Amino acid sequence: MKSRRVDFFSNDADYECAVLGSMGFSTKCIIRHTKLRPGQITYRLKRAAIRRIDYRDGSSETATLVMRSMRTAIDKEVVDHLKQIFLQ
């Protein structure tokens, strides 16, 4: 397979890798959405200075935005789940 330059602005797979990586998704998930190989994903995230751990530990700006915007929907899901588990 011929290698190519990484281009986050012109290549959809490269961009999607950066987006999904910044949201903390696993390599397996990124593979499913981009068809990139694990080494390609690691390389692209390193080039873009994206550390999935920053999302997972809540310290990235993306994590803060997601927590703020999704909180109401997630609260409802968690409450419904807990009621189903504990109030049967």
C-alpha positions in Angstrom: 0.0 0.0 0.0 1.4 3.4 -1.0 1.8 5.9 1.8 0.5 9.4 1.6 0.8 12.6 3.5 -1.4 13.2 6.4 -3.9 16.0 5.6 -6.5 16.8 8.2 -8.1 19.5 6.0 -8.5 17.6 2.8 -8.7 13.9 3.8 -12.0 12.8 5.5 -10.4 9.8 7.3 -7.6 11.9 8.8 -10.1 14.6 10.0 -12.5 11.9 11.4 -9.5 10.3 13.2 -8.7 13.7 14.8 -12.4 14.3 15.8 -13.0 10.9 17.3 -9.6 10.8 19.0 -10.3 14.2 20.6 -13.5 12.7 21.9 -11.6 9.9 23.6 -12.9 7.1 21.3 -10.9 3.9 21.1 -8.6 2.8 18.3 -11.2 0.1 17.5 -13.9 2.7 17.1 -11.7 4.9 14.9 -10.8 1.9 12.7 -14.6 1.2 12.1 -15.2 4.8 11.1 -12.1 5.5 9.1 -10.7 2.2 7.9 -7.2 3.4 9.1 -4.9 0.9 10.6 -3.9 1.2 14.3 -0.4 2.6 13.6 -1.9 5.2 11.2 -4.3 6.3 13.9 -1.6 6.6 16.5 0.6 8.6 14.1 -2.2 11.0 13.2 -3.2 11.6 16.8 0.4 12.3 17.7 0.9 14.6 14.7 -2.3 16.5 15.7 -1.1 16.6 19.4 -4.3 14.9 20.5 -4.2 12.9 23.6 -7.3 10.7 24.3 -6.4 10.7 28.0 -7.1 14.4 28.1 -10.7 13.7 27.1 -11.1 10.7 29.4 -9.9 12.5 32.5 -12.1 15.5 31.7 -9.3 18.0 31.2 -9.7 18.8 27.5 -11.9 21.6 26.2 -13.8 19.0 24.2 -14.6 17.0 27.3 -15.9 20.1 29.1 -18.1 21.0 26.1 -19.6 17.5 25.9 -20.2 17.3 29.6 -22.0 20.7 29.6 -24.1 20.0 26.4 -25.0 16.4 27.2 -25.7 16.6 30.9 -29.5 16.9 30.8 -29.9 13.9 28.3 -27.4 11.8 30.2 -29.0 12.5 33.6 -32.3 11.3 32.3 -30.8 8.1 30.9 -28.9 7.4 34.1 -32.0 8.0 36.3 -34.1 5.8 34.0 -31.4 3.1 34.1 -31.1 3.2 37.9 -34.8 3.1 38.4 -35.0 0.0 36.2 -32.2 -1.7 38.1 -33.2 -0.8 41.7 -36.9 -0.2 41.7 -38.1 -3.5 40.2 
